[in-house]
Amino acid sequence: QVQLVESGGGLVQAGGSLRLSCVARGNIFRLNNMGWYRQAPGKERELVARITSGGTITYVDSVKGRFTISRDNAKKMVYLQMNSLKPEDTAVYYCAADISNSPRSYWGQGTQVTVSS
């Protein structure tokens, strides 16, 4: 069984920073793509940032220059450093990962990020 557990969400004022963390636990041979998604009320879930096993990074345009994704393969963790937060960044943030010994993707339970104006 594979589990992704996020932490680090919370309430912050506009312009502030938060760092999200996600640890992968369970029967994992190798982590492949890892990423962060978010879903705001009334909106579809969207990709925020993705990092491949080789280190290639993709960001949604709205967070470029403000958010930084990174990973620690030894610890089986992925991080999202969020700076210059805006009210429109308010959403539930989900960690996702693909692993080499399973054809499916795995998701965390989500962590709430609320940015007040």
N, C-alpha and C positions, 0 to 999 in steps of 0.2 A: 504494500500500500504506500502511496506517495501523498505527502501533504505539503502544502505551501502555507506558511504562516507570515502574515504581514504585521508590521508594527510601525509606529511613528506618526500616525495621523493625529489630527487635533484641530483646535481653533487658533487662528492667527490673524493679525491685522494685515490689511493690504500693504505690500512692500516687505513683508516679513519672509521668513524662511522656515522650511520644514525638511526633514530627511526621513524618507520612508525606507524601511528595510524589509526584506523577505528572505526567509530561510526555507530551503527544501529539505524535507526529511523523508526517510523511507528507503525503499529498494531502488536506488538510482545508480545505474552504471556510469552514465555520463550526462551532464546537462548540456543541451544544445541551445536553441534560442531561448532567451529569457526576456521578459518585457513587463511593462506597466501599462494598464488600460485604466480608463475612468468612465464613469457614468453619472451624469448630472440628472436631476429630476426631470422627467419628461423628455429626455434625450436618449439616443442610442449610445451603447458603449463604444468608445473610440480608443484607438491605439495612441498612447502618449509617447512611449519610447521603447525601442527594442535593441537588444545587443546580442549578436550571434556568438557562438563559441569561439570564433576567430577574432572577435572584438569589433566587428562592423556595427556601427550605431546608426539608428534612424530615429528622428524626432518628428512629431507633428509640427506643422509650421508655427502654431500658436505658442509653443513653449521653447522654440529655438532661442538660444542665448540666455535662457533663464533656468532651464532644468538640465541636469546632468545625470545620465545613467551610468552605472558601473557594476562590476561583478567581482566576486572573489570565489573562484572555482574550488579552492581548497576547503572553504567554509560552506560551499553550496549556497551562496547568498547573492542577491542582487539588491542594488540600492537605487534610490531616486532622490537626488539633492534638488530641492525646489527653492529657488530664490526669486525675489521680486514678485511675490505671489499677488494675484489679482482676484477680485471677487468671482470672476468667471472661471477660475480654477476650482471652485467649489464643486466637489463630486465625491463619490465613493471610488477609491483607487484600488485596483485589483492587480495582483502579481500573477503572471502566467509563465509557464515553462514547458518546453518540450524536452523529453529525455530519450536517450538512445535505445533503451530497452522497452519502449512502449510506443504504439502508434498514435496515441491520443495526447492531447494537451491537458495540462493540469492548471487549476486555478486556486487562488487563495480565497478567503472568505470576504475580503474587502476591508478597507479602513477608511473612515470618513475624514475628509479634509474640508474644512470650512474657513473661508477667507472673508473677513468682515471689512466693510468699506469705511 
